[in-house]
Amino acid sequence: MNLSYIIDAAATYFADKPALISGSGAYTYGELRTRINRVASCLLAEGLQRGDMVALHLPNSAEWVVSYYGVIRAGGVVLCLNPAYKRYEIEHLLRDSQPRLLITCEKLADRVPETGALPGLDSVIVFESHPVLSTVLETTDGCDTSPALVHTDADDPCVILYTGGTTGTPKGAMLTHRNILFTAHNVCYHERTRPEDRSLCFMPLNHVFGGNHIMNGIFYGCGTLVLHDGFDLDRILDSLVTDRVTRFYAVPTVFVRLLAQPKLRRHFSTVNYCFSAATSMASEIVRKWLETYGLTIHEAYGMTETSSLVTYNHMYRHKIGSVGTPAGIVEVGITDPDGKPVPTDQTGEIRVRGPNVMKGYLGRPAETSAMVRDGWLHTGDVGRIDRDGYLFIVDRIKDVIITGGYNVFPSEVEEVLYQHPDISECAVVGLEDRDYGEAVTAFVVAKQGRQVAAAELISFCKERLASYKVPKTFKVVADLPKSSTGKILRRKIRDPGEPACG
């Protein structure tokens, strides 16, 4: 079993169909397979052995795609590095993972530590200056383009994705060929992916959403990946039309931004499917999007450690506010602090079991054992399952605010604040307080041209929430700290000195 086989299969069925559209051009499945094969041949010639780790430090690009599948085809393990990381962050992850090779580009090369300064790193390859890779996207001359697919076992590590997990400390989640192929199949099945589909991706491919869900999902379904190197609103809007995009993938903050400009709806004329990930979407946003754009925002629950998809909401019966029902043969349970199952509609920690659960954390057996117990992955998320089997995310266990002896879930307060007509974005956190232990505190961003007053917001919340849930303080800010995937970072709001990883 080898993940790169999904490209071979698509090329067998649809050799002349567009597979990838990116800044450097468009490639059919036949052309993409040839270029991936060439990268694999090059790496094998460099001495890459089965199981060797290769770090990718590249932006979203055709180079990233062919390198990713080329490494895997050659039997290697891909270590995905965030292209936004600076030299210090990269050095930390490289010391932790110790890859044999690193592939980067001229734009990012100065952030990579010198070869020999890090244990295990034999070579740094700069894509544009390498004698073979520099021309791999233009020509296939001068190299074997049909290397034998290196056999890998289903449970061999395939991709290492670093995640903050439940502690905020970056750890390398080892995802196997089985994990990722199962997820790709699950995504295609539940989203009803067809070869005619064109998926827009501006999410970073080094992240589980961009790489596992969007990229691997659309290639598994023989569709077309329309790839951008980041979120540029004007370029995205133009691409929706010119590239005839049918599937729009984003995070809640992007949907909120687009809702503020309903005139942009005309750019979505070919889009028939919308999906949001990274964090739970406020129900009010889903309702407003349906009213404004005429499209349902589908959601799922997943995490890096589960190779993305755990639950899906839903082609057959969509429930606003839920993240859906278990996807495929994935099992989901809710347990109390003692690990015992709780009754229907009661909250507890979400646990997951299935072929999508990671092999473990790279070099961290103790943390792996703490996360995966008795075959179940304990997520650190609080949720409930209703009588129909739909999962609702309540919050992160660590984000629960304990104020005056009461538990307050930030997402519940944020759900109310998003109903206010003048609020664009918000985040609720608990800040240390002498009287309450933690004080419920709301950080809000006003819509363009609008103003919000604390007294009005307090009154608004008091009408909708129990008094202990109403924020003691409202802070109006110009923006909220976000991760590279657009997720609002509550921990960064609580502690501005906290590193913004994740």
PEGIJO-V6215 format. One record per residue. N is the residue number from 1. PHI is phi in degrees with one decimal (NA if undefined). NEAR is the number of other ideal C-beta (glycine too) atoms within 12 Angstrom. D_LAST is the distance of its C-alpha to the last C-alpha in whole Angstrom. Layout:
BEGIN
n={N	N}
phi={PHI	PHI}
near={NEAR	NEAR}
d_last={D_LAST	D_LAST}
END
This chain:
BEGIN
n={1	2	3	4	5	6	7	8	9	10	11	12	13	14	15	16	17	18	19	20	21	22	23	24	25	26	27	28	29	30	31	32	33	34	35	36	37	38	39	40	41	42	43	44	45	46	47	48	49	50	51	52	53	54	55	56	57	58	59	60	61	62	63	64	65	66	67	68	69	70	71	72	73	74	75	76	77	78	79	80	81	82	83	84	85	86	87	88	89	90	91	92	93	94	95	96	97	98	99	100	101	102	103	104	105	106	107	108	109	110	111	112	113	114	115	116	117	118	119	120	121	122	123	124	125	126	127	128	129	130	131	132	133	134	135	136	137	138	139	140	141	142	143	144	145	146	147	148	149	150	151	152	153	154	155	156	157	158	159	160	161	162	163	164	165	166	167	168	169	170	171	172	173	174	175	176	177	178	179	180	181	182	183	184	185	186	187	188	189	190	191	192	193	194	195	196	197	198	199	200	201	202	203	204	205	206	207	208	209	210	211	212	213	214	215	216	217	218	219	220	221	222	223	224	225	226	227	228	229	230	231	232	233	234	235	236	237	238	239	240	241	242	243	244	245	246	247	248	249	250	251	252	253	254	255	256	257	258	259	260	261	262	263	264	265	266	267	268	269	270	271	272	273	274	275	276	277	278	279	280	281	282	283	284	285	286	287	288	289	290	291	292	293	294	295	296	297	298	299	300	301	302	303	304	305	306	307	308	309	310	311	312	313	314	315	316	317	318	319	320	321	322	323	324	325	326	327	328	329	330	331	332	333	334	335	336	337	338	339	340	341	342	343	344	345	346	347	348	349	350	351	352	353	354	355	356	357	358	359	360	361	362	363	364	365	366	367	368	369	370	371	372	373	374	375	376	377	378	379	380	381	382	383	384	385	386	387	388	389	390	391	392	393	394	395	396	397	398	399	400	401	402	403	404	405	406	407	408	409	410	411	412	413	414	415	416	417	418	419	420	421	422	423	424	425	426	427	428	429	430	431	432	433	434	435	436	437	438	439	440	441	442	443	444	445	446	447	448	449	450	451	452	453	454	455	456	457	458	459	460	461	462	463	464	465	466	467	468	469	470	471	472	473	474	475	476	477	478	479	480	481	482	483	484	485	486	487	488	489	490	491	492	493	494	495	496	497	498	499	500	501	502}
phi={NA	-146.2	-54.3	-65.6	-61.9	-63.0	-73.8	-58.6	-62.9	-63.5	-68.4	-67.8	-85.8	-137.4	-58.4	-99.5	-88.8	-58.9	-102.3	-138.3	-121.0	-143.2	-60.3	-89.3	138.8	-118.1	-133.8	-75.6	-64.0	-63.7	-67.1	-65.2	-60.5	-61.2	-71.9	-63.7	-59.8	-67.7	-62.1	-60.7	-58.9	-61.5	-68.8	-63.5	-66.7	-77.2	97.8	-61.8	-111.1	-54.4	91.1	-66.7	-96.9	-124.7	-84.4	-109.4	-122.0	-138.1	-76.8	-55.4	-172.1	-62.1	-60.1	-62.7	-63.1	-70.5	-68.8	-57.1	-73.7	-65.4	-60.3	-65.9	-61.8	-81.3	90.8	-84.0	-115.7	-87.6	-102.7	-90.0	-108.2	-69.8	-65.9	-81.8	-67.4	-92.2	-56.3	-62.4	-65.2	-64.7	-60.6	-60.7	-70.1	-67.4	-66.2	-72.2	-98.2	55.3	-70.3	-83.3	-127.4	-137.0	-111.1	-137.7	-133.2	-59.2	-63.5	-110.2	-59.9	-72.5	-89.6	-91.8	-60.5	-64.4	-60.6	98.1	-82.1	-124.5	-66.7	86.6	-83.5	-83.7	-155.2	-113.0	-104.9	-93.8	-52.5	-70.5	-106.0	-77.2	-60.2	-101.5	-65.3	-60.1	-116.3	-64.7	-85.2	-100.2	-145.9	-116.8	-72.9	81.5	-156.0	-62.6	-105.0	-132.9	-69.7	-64.5	-64.8	-69.5	-69.9	-130.4	-80.9	-57.2	-100.0	-72.1	-57.6	-118.0	-138.8	-109.8	-116.3	-84.1	-141.2	-75.2	56.7	-91.4	-111.7	88.4	-85.8	-60.1	-135.4	-87.8	-79.5	-88.5	-104.2	-90.3	-58.4	-62.2	-52.9	-75.0	-65.5	-62.0	-63.3	-59.1	-64.4	-61.3	-60.3	-61.6	-65.1	-75.6	-90.2	55.4	-67.0	-126.7	-59.1	-76.7	-74.8	-126.6	-100.7	-83.8	-132.5	-114.2	-73.1	-63.3	-69.8	-75.6	-100.9	-60.5	-70.4	-68.1	-81.1	-75.1	-79.8	-77.1	-66.3	-64.1	-64.6	-73.3	-69.3	-61.3	-89.0	64.6	-90.1	-117.0	-95.4	-100.0	-103.4	-121.3	-89.0	160.2	-91.9	-119.5	-56.0	-63.9	-66.6	-64.2	-62.0	-64.0	-66.1	-53.5	-86.4	-68.5	-95.5	52.4	-66.7	-107.6	-127.4	-115.9	-111.4	-157.0	-115.7	-51.8	-62.4	-70.8	-61.4	-62.0	-63.9	-69.2	-63.5	-71.1	-132.2	-60.3	-65.5	-74.4	-54.9	-61.4	-74.1	-98.6	-63.4	-96.8	-76.9	-121.4	-151.1	-125.9	-141.9	-121.9	-145.1	88.3	-157.9	-63.4	-91.5	-62.5	-56.1	-62.5	-67.6	-61.0	-64.2	-65.4	-65.2	-62.9	-66.9	-84.4	-105.2	71.0	-129.1	-79.4	-92.5	-80.1	-131.3	-145.9	-116.5	-172.5	-155.5	-56.6	-67.1	-110.4	53.9	90.0	-61.2	-118.0	-125.7	-145.9	-130.3	-162.3	-75.8	-86.3	-144.6	-88.2	-113.0	-63.2	98.6	-99.3	-107.0	97.0	-108.8	-53.4	-88.6	64.6	-95.3	-70.0	-105.6	-130.0	-134.2	-120.8	-129.6	-83.6	-58.8	-90.9	83.9	-93.9	-58.4	-103.2	-66.7	-53.7	71.5	-99.9	-85.1	-176.8	-77.8	-81.8	-126.7	-134.5	-140.0	162.9	-73.0	-93.4	-76.2	-54.1	-71.6	151.7	-89.1	-58.3	66.8	-133.3	-62.0	-66.7	-72.1	-63.7	-64.3	-72.1	-86.2	-113.0	-129.3	55.6	83.4	-106.3	-89.9	-93.5	-80.9	82.4	-100.2	-99.5	-152.3	-144.7	-117.5	-83.5	-67.0	-91.4	87.2	-87.6	-90.1	-120.1	-84.8	-93.8	179.1	-80.6	-56.0	-74.2	-90.8	-60.7	-95.7	-105.7	-123.6	59.2	89.4	-98.0	-93.4	-122.9	-90.9	-52.5	-62.2	-66.8	-71.2	-62.3	-58.0	-70.0	-62.1	-67.2	-80.0	-73.2	-66.6	-103.6	-101.1	-92.1	-141.2	-155.5	-148.9	-115.6	-136.5	-102.3	-110.5	-54.4	-143.3	-65.4	-87.6	-104.0	85.0	-134.3	-105.1	-66.3	-128.4	-112.2	-105.0	-127.3	-113.5	-78.7	-63.8	-56.7	82.0	-110.7	-130.2	-128.5	-114.6	-58.8	-60.1	-66.9	-67.1	-62.4	-62.0	-60.2	-71.8	-62.4	-74.2	-123.7	-132.8	-60.1	-58.8	-70.6	-88.6	-70.1	-54.9	-74.2	-137.6	-116.3	-120.4	-87.3	-127.1	-76.6	-158.3	-116.1	-65.4	-134.2	-78.4	-64.8	-97.5	91.6	-78.0	-68.0	-98.1	-62.7	-64.8	-71.4	-71.3	-63.3	-135.7	-55.8	-83.7	-69.1	-64.3	-89.6	-86.4	109.3}
near={24	35	46	44	29	40	44	32	25	38	29	16	22	26	21	19	31	32	45	44	31	33	23	24	19	24	36	24	34	25	32	46	40	34	40	48	34	37	50	42	30	39	45	29	20	27	16	33	20	27	22	33	41	50	47	49	46	44	35	40	37	38	44	41	44	46	46	50	47	50	49	50	44	43	33	43	42	48	42	48	46	37	33	25	33	21	21	15	26	38	25	23	40	38	21	27	40	25	42	32	42	43	46	40	33	19	18	31	25	16	29	37	28	17	21	11	16	27	16	23	32	23	26	33	39	26	35	24	16	28	16	32	37	21	21	38	32	21	16	26	12	17	26	20	26	17	27	17	29	32	17	31	17	21	21	29	40	49	50	44	48	38	42	34	34	28	21	25	21	33	34	40	43	39	47	32	36	29	42	53	35	37	49	45	32	37	46	33	22	34	38	22	34	22	25	22	36	38	50	44	46	38	41	40	47	40	41	43	44	44	44	49	52	49	48	47	46	47	50	38	38	34	41	38	49	38	47	36	29	24	29	15	20	14	21	32	29	18	33	33	21	18	31	25	37	31	38	40	46	45	38	40	35	38	42	35	27	34	35	27	22	17	13	26	19	16	27	32	19	23	36	26	34	37	49	38	43	38	41	42	44	39	29	28	40	34	22	27	38	21	17	24	30	17	29	29	43	41	47	47	40	50	44	46	42	48	46	50	49	47	42	40	41	29	20	15	17	27	26	28	29	32	45	41	32	32	42	26	18	37	27	42	32	34	32	16	13	9	16	14	19	22	15	18	18	20	29	31	36	41	38	40	24	32	33	43	40	44	35	28	35	29	21	27	15	12	25	24	14	18	34	29	19	13	15	25	42	33	40	29	40	35	38	31	34	23	13	19	26	30	43	40	43	35	33	33	26	24	36	28	39	22	32	22	12	22	24	38	37	43	37	35	45	43	33	33	40	40	23	32	19	25	40	35	41	44	41	46	42	38	27	16	19	10	11	22	20	29	29	41	33	42	38	40	33	27	22	15	9	17	16	29	17	21	11	22	36	27	17	28	36	18	15	21	27	19	17	26	31	32	40	31	24	33	24	26	22	13	20	33	30	28	32	33	41	33	37	38	32	38	29	25	31	26	17	16	10	20	21	28	31	41}
d_last={30	27	25	26	29	28	29	32	33	32	34	37	37	36	37	38	35	32	29	27	27	25	26	28	30	31	31	33	32	35	34	30	31	34	31	29	32	32	29	30	33	32	29	32	35	32	33	29	30	29	26	25	21	21	18	17	16	17	17	17	21	24	23	20	21	25	23	20	24	26	24	24	28	29	27	24	21	18	15	13	11	10	13	11	11	14	17	16	12	14	16	14	13	16	18	16	17	20	20	24	23	21	21	21	23	25	22	20	22	23	19	20	22	25	26	28	26	23	25	25	24	27	27	25	26	26	26	29	31	31	35	33	30	31	33	32	31	35	37	37	40	41	38	38	37	37	36	36	33	32	32	29	29	27	25	25	21	20	17	14	10	8	6	5	8	11	11	8	9	8	10	12	12	16	17	21	23	24	20	20	23	24	21	22	25	24	23	26	28	26	26	29	28	31	32	33	29	27	24	22	19	17	13	12	13	11	9	11	12	13	15	16	17	18	19	21	22	24	25	26	28	30	29	28	24	24	21	20	18	16	18	21	23	26	25	24	27	29	28	28	32	32	30	31	28	28	25	22	19	16	14	16	16	18	20	21	22	24	26	27	29	31	33	30	31	33	31	30	33	32	29	30	26	23	20	17	14	10	12	16	18	21	24	26	24	25	28	28	27	30	32	31	30	32	29	27	23	23	20	18	16	14	11	10	13	15	15	14	18	19	21	22	24	27	29	32	32	29	28	27	24	23	21	24	26	25	24	27	28	24	25	24	25	25	26	27	26	29	27	30	30	30	33	32	30	29	26	24	21	20	21	21	23	24	24	20	19	17	20	18	15	16	19	18	21	21	17	18	21	20	17	20	24	27	25	23	19	18	15	15	16	19	21	25	27	30	33	33	30	27	24	23	19	20	17	15	17	15	16	19	21	25	27	31	31	29	26	24	21	19	19	23	24	21	23	26	25	24	28	29	30	29	26	23	20	19	17	19	18	20	22	24	28	31	33	30	28	25	26	24	23	22	20	22	22	26	27	28	32	31	31	31	32	31	35	34	31	32	35	33	31	34	35	33	31	33	33	31	28	29	27	29	27	26	24	25	22	22	18	15	12	9	6	7	8	10	9	10	9	12	11	11	14	16	15	15	15	12	9	7	4	0}
END
